[in-house]
Amino acid sequence: MSMPGRWLVTDARRLADPLPAIRRLTRGDGVLFRHYELPPAKRLALARQVAELCRRLGLVLVVAGDVRLARAVAAAGLHLPQGLIGHTALARRAGLRLVTVAAHDAGAIAQAARRGADAVLISPVFATASHPGAPPLGVLRFAALASDARRQGLAVYALGGITPASIAGLRHVPLAGYAAISMFSQA
């Protein structure tokens, strides 16, 4: 499976209805379905809608933090928050082809590589509305972490404060791509 260059990250607070944003994606892009805050039945219902739309549009779908949900909607993979990187093997045993993980530091990147993850979403690169108090890594620190991750065989994605202008600031950092919420939610 080829890795998407762009990931839309869903978020119940900032992108309550992700379907319009998903419809604006192009074949081969990815959707990282989060919507953690929803009650389980509503999360499942929305995940089914997202999965069907992704199939129709030729998008790659990963579900965040829930192997059962990922399997229930026939997602390509699982996304693990940094605290759950150890669950990579569980995703593989469940037959999921793709495992992405959130990483905020070198230790998480090393753990992701050891555990056999395919990709890391390193964040927050820039100040972000998702985590308003989190100090951003900045371009230099992000570039160092990205280089380390690539040496360990991981695809690297930038996440956090991603805009067309901030992407331009990363043009010298070798990336597989980027992930964003609000950049894709704009009509």
Summary of the structure (lengths in Angstrom):
residues: 187
radius of gyration: 15.2
end to end distance: 29.1
largest distance: 43.4
contacts: 627
relative contact order: 0.15
helix: 39%
strand: 19%
